Amino acid sequence: MAPRSWIVVLLLGISLCSSLAYGAPEKLCPADWDQYRQRFMASDGRIQDTGNGNISHSEGQGWGMLFAVAAGDREAFDRLWRWTDTTLRRQDVALFSWRYDPAGAPPIADLNDASDGDVLIAWALLRAGQRWGDAELLLKSGEIRDAITQRLVRRIQGYTTLLAGIEGFDQPAGTVINLSYLVIPAFVEFDRVDHQGPWKDLLSDAPRLLKLARFGKYDLPPDWLLLPDRGRPYPAGGWPERFSFDAVRIPLYYRWGGVDAKEPDLLKPFDRFWRSEGKQRPPAWINLDDGSVAPYPISTGVAAIHAYLTGAPAPASPVGTEDYYSASLYLLAQLAGGGCKTDN
């Protein structure tokens, strides 16, 4: 047997044993997946951000691939992965350009990656390879994980974390990171099949970093955080000083990955903000410097994250009515909560 064949067989065996040991992945409600696929997935496998000019992101491709695996939809998964691999994959490294604009000339004007998109794609490939017994998908996941380890994992001030992308986040004052790019449940599953990787260090340092990123009257993290070479982190310049559209994913990923199991107070600031502001739905963002808030409420997708965090019933599905981002957050919260609880 050729060396590559041995590697493929070994990967398949390790990953299938891991899958059996930890159970099958969560399942999406069929009606939600059907609507998501119809509304946001183009025929070529491109996920369209309907709230942002129908552009596509590596993050959205990763989410779509995860959802297809959870729905057991191999045909959709293959289309999603084919488009992602042929269109977004960089030529120099097994990572993915972060943004595709169908109206642009060229559609990919910035070759830089976004590390959460890279992680999500690798995670979806791992789950797909395990679910369908496809060693080639497992091999691709491993290639991406290796690239993440080599190009994106960084040790800063004693903390192991991820660069947001290969380029553009090292500044004279320090390194800019985005805590919502730490897809904690993916790291948990990566560590099961790749014990030599940096995943344990990322998992152990994620809550330490979150405890340092406490700002404003609710002790919330900003979307973008600067880790200086010395001293405490602070909100990064160049972005609004807000707990906003990125940072709302932090409690979802942290709870899903179980990093707060030994620290029950870790995620309480998120619940406190969402309960304290607004009688119906709280504002979509808060400025961590002056306390000003958005003039509009959180989406149903964010409300679903809050419900998951507190154990409350999920709100009615927005997948058929709200935009891509709200629908995606809703489906992520559904998976994090153990999958579909109804027969719809």
C-alpha positions as CSV (number, residue, x, y, z in Angstrom):
1,M,0.0,0.0,0.0
2,A,1.3,3.5,-0.9
3,P,2.4,5.8,2.0
4,R,-0.6,8.2,1.3
5,S,-3.0,5.3,1.4
6,W,-1.6,4.2,4.9
7,I,-2.1,7.8,6.1
8,V,-5.7,7.9,4.8
9,V,-6.6,4.6,6.5
10,L,-4.9,5.7,9.8
11,L,-6.8,9.0,9.8
12,L,-10.1,7.3,9.1
13,G,-9.5,4.9,11.9
14,I,-8.5,7.5,14.5
15,S,-11.4,9.8,13.5
16,L,-14.1,7.2,13.4
17,C,-13.0,5.9,16.8
18,S,-13.2,9.4,18.2
19,S,-16.6,9.9,16.6
20,L,-17.9,6.6,18.2
21,A,-16.5,7.5,21.5
22,Y,-18.1,10.9,21.7
23,G,-21.4,10.2,19.9
24,A,-23.0,11.5,16.7
25,P,-23.0,15.2,16.0
26,E,-26.1,17.3,16.7
27,K,-28.9,17.4,14.2
28,L,-30.6,20.4,12.7
29,C,-34.4,20.7,12.5
30,P,-35.1,19.7,8.9
31,A,-37.4,22.7,8.2
32,D,-34.8,25.1,9.4
33,W,-32.1,23.6,7.2
34,D,-34.4,23.5,4.1
35,Q,-35.2,27.2,4.5
36,Y,-31.6,28.1,5.2
37,R,-30.4,26.2,2.1
38,Q,-33.2,27.7,-0.1
39,R,-32.6,31.3,1.1
40,F,-28.9,31.6,1.5
41,M,-27.1,28.9,-0.6
42,A,-26.6,29.5,-4.3
43,S,-26.7,26.7,-6.8
44,D,-22.9,26.6,-7.0
45,G,-22.5,26.2,-3.2
46,R,-21.9,29.8,-2.2
47,I,-23.5,31.1,1.0
48,Q,-24.8,34.6,0.5
49,D,-24.8,37.3,3.2
50,T,-28.2,38.8,2.4
51,G,-27.6,41.6,4.9
52,N,-24.4,42.7,3.2
53,G,-24.9,42.9,-0.5
54,N,-24.9,39.1,-1.0
55,I,-21.2,38.8,-0.5
56,S,-19.7,35.6,0.8
57,H,-17.2,34.9,3.7
58,S,-15.0,32.0,4.6
59,E,-16.9,32.0,7.9
60,G,-20.2,31.6,6.2
61,Q,-18.9,28.7,4.1
62,G,-17.7,27.0,7.2
63,W,-21.1,27.5,8.9
64,G,-22.9,26.3,5.9
65,M,-20.8,23.2,5.7
66,L,-21.4,22.5,9.5
67,F,-25.1,22.8,9.0
68,A,-25.1,20.5,6.0
69,V,-23.3,17.8,8.0
70,A,-25.7,18.3,10.9
71,A,-28.6,17.9,8.4
72,G,-27.1,14.8,6.8
73,D,-27.1,16.6,3.4
74,R,-24.1,15.2,1.6
75,E,-25.0,16.7,-1.7
76,A,-25.2,20.2,-0.3
77,F,-22.0,19.7,1.7
78,D,-20.1,18.6,-1.4
79,R,-21.3,21.7,-3.3
80,L,-20.4,24.0,-0.4
81,W,-16.9,22.5,0.0
82,R,-16.2,22.4,-3.8
83,W,-17.0,26.1,-4.1
84,T,-15.0,27.0,-1.0
85,D,-12.0,24.9,-2.1
86,T,-11.9,26.1,-5.7
87,T,-12.7,29.7,-5.1
88,L,-11.5,30.8,-1.6
89,R,-8.5,28.5,-1.0
90,R,-5.2,30.4,-1.2
91,Q,-2.5,29.1,-3.5
92,D,0.3,29.6,-1.0
93,V,-1.1,28.0,2.1
94,A,-4.1,25.7,3.1
95,L,-6.1,28.7,4.3
96,F,-9.0,30.7,2.7
97,S,-9.4,34.2,1.5
98,W,-12.0,35.8,3.8
99,R,-14.3,37.7,1.4
100,Y,-15.8,37.2,-2.0
101,D,-17.8,40.0,-3.6
102,P,-19.7,38.8,-6.8
103,A,-19.9,42.4,-7.9
104,G,-16.2,43.1,-7.5
105,A,-13.5,43.1,-10.1
106,P,-11.9,40.9,-9.1
107,P,-14.4,39.3,-6.7
108,I,-11.5,38.5,-4.2
109,A,-9.8,41.8,-3.8
110,D,-8.1,40.8,-0.5
111,L,-6.3,37.5,-0.3
112,N,-6.0,37.6,3.5
113,D,-7.7,35.0,5.5
114,A,-9.9,35.2,8.6
115,S,-8.9,32.6,11.2
116,D,-12.4,31.8,12.3
117,G,-13.4,30.9,8.8
118,D,-10.3,28.6,8.5
119,V,-11.2,26.9,11.8
120,L,-14.8,26.4,10.9
121,I,-14.0,24.9,7.5
122,A,-11.5,22.5,9.1
123,W,-14.1,21.6,11.7
124,A,-16.8,20.9,9.2
125,L,-14.4,18.7,7.1
126,L,-13.6,16.8,10.3
127,R,-17.2,16.2,11.1
128,A,-18.1,15.3,7.6
129,G,-15.2,12.9,7.3
130,Q,-16.4,11.2,10.5
131,R,-20.0,11.1,9.6
132,W,-19.6,9.8,6.1
133,G,-16.4,7.7,6.6
134,D,-14.6,9.9,4.0
135,A,-10.8,9.8,4.7
136,E,-10.1,12.4,2.0
137,L,-12.1,15.0,3.9
138,L,-10.2,14.1,7.1
139,L,-7.0,14.6,5.3
140,K,-8.1,18.1,4.1
141,S,-9.1,19.0,7.6
142,G,-5.7,18.0,8.9
143,E,-3.9,20.1,6.2
144,I,-5.9,23.2,7.3
145,R,-5.3,22.5,11.0
146,D,-1.5,22.3,10.3
147,A,-1.7,25.6,8.5
148,I,-3.6,27.2,11.4
149,T,-0.9,25.9,13.8
150,Q,2.0,27.1,11.7
151,R,0.7,30.5,10.6
152,L,-2.0,31.6,13.0
153,V,-1.3,30.3,16.5
154,R,0.6,32.9,18.5
155,R,2.1,33.1,22.0
156,I,1.6,36.6,23.4
157,Q,2.4,37.6,27.0
158,G,2.2,34.0,28.1
159,Y,-1.2,33.4,26.4
160,T,-1.7,31.1,23.4
161,T,-4.2,32.6,21.0
162,L,-5.1,33.0,17.3
163,L,-4.2,35.8,15.0
164,A,-7.3,37.1,13.3
165,G,-5.5,36.5,9.9
166,I,-2.0,36.0,8.5
167,E,-1.6,39.7,7.7
168,G,-2.6,43.1,9.2
169,F,-3.0,42.4,12.9
170,D,0.5,43.0,14.2
171,Q,0.6,46.7,15.2
172,P,3.4,48.8,16.8
173,A,1.5,48.7,20.1
174,G,0.8,45.0,20.0
175,T,-1.3,42.3,18.4
176,V,-5.0,42.7,17.6
177,I,-7.1,39.6,18.3
178,N,-10.8,38.8,18.1
179,L,-12.1,36.5,20.9
180,S,-15.1,35.4,18.8
181,Y,-12.6,33.8,16.4
182,L,-11.8,31.3,19.1
183,V,-14.2,28.6,18.0
184,I,-13.9,26.6,21.3
185,P,-16.0,23.5,20.4
186,A,-13.9,23.0,17.2
187,F,-10.7,23.1,19.3
188,V,-12.2,20.4,21.6
189,E,-12.8,18.1,18.7
190,F,-9.5,18.9,17.1
191,D,-7.7,17.9,20.3
192,R,-9.4,14.5,20.2
193,V,-7.8,13.6,16.9
194,D,-4.7,15.7,17.1
195,H,-3.2,15.5,20.6
196,Q,0.1,17.1,19.5
197,G,-1.6,20.3,18.3
198,P,-2.0,23.6,20.1
199,W,-5.6,23.0,21.0
200,K,-5.3,22.3,24.7
201,D,-3.3,25.5,25.1
202,L,-5.9,27.5,23.2
203,L,-8.6,26.0,25.3
204,S,-6.9,26.7,28.6
205,D,-6.0,30.3,27.7
206,A,-9.3,31.3,26.2
207,P,-11.0,31.9,29.6
208,R,-7.9,33.7,30.9
209,L,-8.0,36.1,28.0
210,L,-11.8,36.7,28.4
211,K,-11.3,37.6,32.1
212,L,-8.8,40.3,31.0
213,A,-11.2,41.7,28.4
214,R,-13.7,43.3,30.8
215,F,-14.8,46.8,29.9
216,G,-17.7,49.2,30.5
217,K,-20.3,49.0,33.2
218,Y,-21.2,45.4,32.2
219,D,-17.6,44.1,32.0
220,L,-18.0,43.0,28.4
221,P,-15.3,42.2,25.8
222,P,-15.0,44.4,22.7
223,D,-15.2,42.9,19.2
224,W,-11.5,43.7,18.7
225,L,-8.9,43.5,21.5
226,L,-5.3,44.7,21.5
227,L,-2.8,42.5,23.3
228,P,0.2,44.8,24.0
229,D,3.7,43.5,24.4
230,R,3.4,44.7,28.0
231,G,0.5,45.6,30.3
232,R,-3.2,44.8,30.1
233,P,-5.2,44.3,26.9
234,Y,-7.5,47.2,25.8
235,P,-10.0,47.8,23.0
236,A,-8.1,48.0,19.7
237,G,-8.0,51.2,17.8
238,G,-9.4,51.3,14.3
239,W,-12.7,49.7,15.3
240,P,-15.7,51.0,17.2
241,E,-15.1,50.4,21.0
242,R,-18.2,48.1,21.2
243,F,-19.5,44.8,22.4
244,S,-21.2,44.2,19.1
245,F,-21.9,41.8,16.2
246,D,-18.7,39.7,16.6
247,A,-18.5,39.5,20.4
248,V,-22.0,38.2,20.7
249,R,-20.6,34.8,19.5
250,I,-18.2,34.6,22.4
251,P,-20.7,33.2,25.0
252,L,-22.0,30.8,22.4
253,Y,-18.6,29.3,21.6
254,Y,-17.4,29.3,25.2
255,R,-20.4,27.6,26.6
256,W,-20.6,25.1,23.7
257,G,-17.0,24.1,24.3
258,G,-17.5,23.8,28.0
259,V,-14.7,26.2,29.1
260,D,-17.0,27.8,31.7
261,A,-17.8,24.5,33.4
262,K,-15.3,25.1,36.2
263,E,-15.9,28.9,36.2
264,P,-19.7,29.4,36.4
265,D,-19.3,33.2,36.6
266,L,-17.2,33.5,33.4
267,L,-20.2,34.2,31.1
268,K,-22.4,36.1,33.6
269,P,-21.6,39.6,32.2
270,F,-23.3,38.6,28.9
271,D,-26.5,37.6,30.6
272,R,-26.4,40.7,32.8
273,F,-26.2,43.0,29.8
274,W,-28.9,41.2,27.8
275,R,-31.2,41.2,30.8
276,S,-30.6,44.8,32.0
277,E,-31.0,46.8,28.8
278,G,-34.5,47.0,27.3
279,K,-37.8,45.6,28.4
280,Q,-38.3,43.4,25.4
281,R,-35.1,42.9,23.5
282,P,-31.8,44.6,24.5
283,P,-29.9,46.8,22.1
284,A,-27.7,45.2,19.4
285,W,-24.5,46.8,20.8
286,I,-23.2,48.9,23.6
287,N,-20.3,51.3,23.5
288,L,-17.8,50.2,26.2
289,D,-16.5,53.7,26.7
290,D,-19.5,56.0,27.0
291,G,-22.3,53.4,27.5
292,S,-24.3,54.5,24.5
293,V,-26.4,51.7,22.9
294,A,-27.7,50.8,19.5
295,P,-31.1,52.3,18.5
296,Y,-32.3,48.9,17.4
297,P,-32.5,45.5,19.2
298,I,-30.6,42.3,18.9
299,S,-31.6,39.9,16.2
300,T,-33.5,36.7,16.9
301,G,-30.2,34.8,16.3
302,V,-28.6,36.7,19.2
303,A,-31.7,36.2,21.3
304,A,-31.3,32.4,20.7
305,I,-27.7,32.6,22.0
306,H,-29.0,34.3,25.1
307,A,-31.7,31.6,25.5
308,Y,-29.1,28.9,25.1
309,L,-26.9,30.6,27.7
310,T,-29.6,30.7,30.3
311,G,-31.5,27.5,29.5
312,A,-34.6,29.4,28.4
313,P,-36.7,28.2,25.5
314,A,-35.4,29.3,22.1
315,P,-37.4,32.0,20.3
316,A,-39.3,31.2,17.2
317,S,-37.1,30.4,14.2
318,P,-36.0,33.4,12.1
319,V,-34.5,31.3,9.3
320,G,-37.4,32.0,7.0
321,T,-37.6,35.7,7.7
322,E,-34.5,37.3,9.0
323,D,-31.1,37.8,7.3
324,Y,-28.2,35.4,6.9
325,Y,-26.4,36.4,10.0
326,S,-29.4,36.1,12.4
327,A,-30.4,32.8,10.8
328,S,-26.8,31.4,11.1
329,L,-26.6,32.4,14.8
330,Y,-29.9,30.7,15.4
331,L,-28.8,27.4,13.8
332,L,-25.5,27.6,15.7
333,A,-27.4,28.0,19.0
334,Q,-29.6,25.1,18.0
335,L,-26.6,22.8,17.5
336,A,-24.9,24.1,20.7
337,G,-28.1,23.2,22.6
338,G,-27.9,19.6,21.5
339,G,-29.7,19.8,18.1
340,C,-33.3,19.8,17.0
341,K,-35.9,19.4,19.8
342,T,-38.9,19.1,17.5
343,D,-39.9,17.1,14.4
344,N,-40.2,20.0,12.1
